[in-house]
Amino acid sequence: MAYLPPILWATLIFILSSQSVIAGFQESAYDYVFKKLSHILVYFVLYLLLKRAVDKTTNSKTSTKQLYVPILICLLYAASDEFHQSLVPGRYATIRDIGYDMIGVSVAFLKKYNFI
């Protein structure tokens, strides 16, 4: 049951990346910023949900598993999401978007451990 929220959130990400056209702004600069901030936000939330699930399902509170497993899952999901987007007409995959996803994960990690 602890993994239901991240699974639902990952499903939302999958549904959004299945869209041929994502609504945005008419001005290309605003559209770019909006879409990149969206990458950051959805992976920020995904990390926090995965971290919560891992914390609830492991015994040790200082395990390195608790630190790295949510990050690794987010990275793998971001890569698989970009691959999935490459199969959607009108969409394309970029390594840069994986980077934006991981910025969201990094900010969530830093926030979770009170570095920011």
C-alpha positions as CSV (number, residue, x, y, z in Angstrom):
1,M,0.0,0.0,0.0
2,A,3.0,2.3,0.6
3,Y,3.8,2.2,-3.1
4,L,0.3,3.1,-4.4
5,P,0.9,6.9,-4.4
6,P,4.1,6.7,-6.4
7,I,2.6,4.2,-8.8
8,L,-0.4,6.5,-9.4
9,W,1.9,9.5,-9.8
10,A,4.1,7.5,-12.3
11,T,0.9,6.6,-14.2
12,L,0.0,10.3,-14.4
13,I,3.5,11.0,-15.8
14,F,3.0,8.2,-18.3
15,I,-0.4,9.5,-19.4
16,L,1.0,13.0,-19.9
17,S,3.9,11.8,-21.9
18,S,1.5,9.8,-24.1
19,Q,-0.1,13.0,-25.4
20,S,1.0,14.0,-28.9
21,V,0.5,17.7,-28.1
22,I,1.0,19.2,-24.6
23,A,-0.8,22.4,-24.0
24,G,1.5,25.3,-23.4
25,F,2.0,29.0,-24.0
26,Q,2.0,30.8,-27.4
27,E,5.2,32.5,-26.6
28,S,8.0,29.9,-27.1
29,A,10.2,31.1,-24.2
30,Y,7.3,30.9,-21.8
31,D,6.4,27.5,-23.2
32,Y,9.9,26.2,-22.8
33,V,10.2,27.4,-19.2
34,F,6.8,26.0,-18.3
35,K,7.5,22.6,-19.7
36,K,11.0,22.3,-18.1
37,L,9.6,23.4,-14.8
38,S,6.9,20.8,-15.2
39,H,9.6,18.1,-15.6
40,I,11.3,19.4,-12.4
41,L,8.0,19.5,-10.5
42,V,6.7,16.0,-11.4
43,Y,10.0,14.3,-10.6
44,F,10.3,16.3,-7.3
45,V,7.0,14.8,-6.3
46,L,7.8,11.4,-7.6
47,Y,11.0,11.3,-5.5
48,L,9.2,12.4,-2.3
49,L,6.5,9.7,-2.8
50,L,9.1,7.0,-3.5
51,K,11.2,8.1,-0.5
52,R,8.1,7.9,1.7
53,A,7.3,4.4,0.4
54,V,10.9,3.1,0.9
55,D,11.0,4.6,4.4
56,K,7.8,2.8,5.3
57,T,8.9,-0.5,3.9
58,T,12.4,-0.8,5.3
59,N,13.5,-1.4,8.8
60,S,16.7,0.5,9.1
61,K,16.4,4.3,9.2
62,T,20.0,4.8,8.2
63,S,20.2,2.4,5.3
64,T,22.0,3.5,2.2
65,K,19.1,1.7,0.4
66,Q,16.8,4.4,1.7
67,L,19.0,7.1,0.2
68,Y,19.7,5.7,-3.2
69,V,16.8,3.4,-4.2
70,P,14.3,6.3,-4.7
71,I,16.9,8.2,-6.8
72,L,17.7,5.2,-8.9
73,I,14.0,4.4,-9.5
74,C,13.4,8.1,-10.6
75,L,16.4,7.9,-13.0
76,L,15.3,4.7,-14.5
77,Y,11.7,6.0,-14.8
78,A,12.9,9.2,-16.4
79,A,14.9,7.3,-19.0
80,S,12.0,4.9,-19.7
81,D,9.6,7.9,-20.0
82,E,11.9,9.5,-22.6
83,F,12.0,6.3,-24.5
84,H,8.2,6.1,-24.3
85,Q,8.0,9.6,-25.6
86,S,10.1,8.7,-28.6
87,L,7.4,6.2,-29.6
88,V,4.6,8.9,-29.4
89,P,3.8,10.7,-32.7
90,G,4.8,14.4,-32.5
91,R,7.0,13.8,-29.4
92,Y,10.7,13.1,-29.2
93,A,13.1,12.0,-26.5
94,T,16.0,14.1,-25.1
95,I,18.7,13.4,-22.6
96,R,18.3,17.0,-21.5
97,D,14.8,16.2,-20.2
98,I,16.2,13.4,-18.1
99,G,18.5,16.1,-16.7
100,Y,15.6,18.3,-15.8
101,D,13.8,15.4,-14.2
102,M,16.9,14.7,-12.1
103,I,17.1,18.4,-11.1
104,G,13.7,17.9,-9.6
105,V,14.9,14.7,-7.8
106,S,18.0,16.5,-6.6
107,V,16.0,19.5,-5.2
108,A,13.6,17.1,-3.4
109,F,16.6,15.2,-2.0
110,L,18.3,18.4,-0.8
111,K,15.0,19.6,0.7
112,K,14.2,16.3,2.4
113,Y,17.6,16.3,4.1
114,N,17.4,20.0,5.0
115,F,20.3,21.1,2.8
116,I,18.1,23.8,1.4
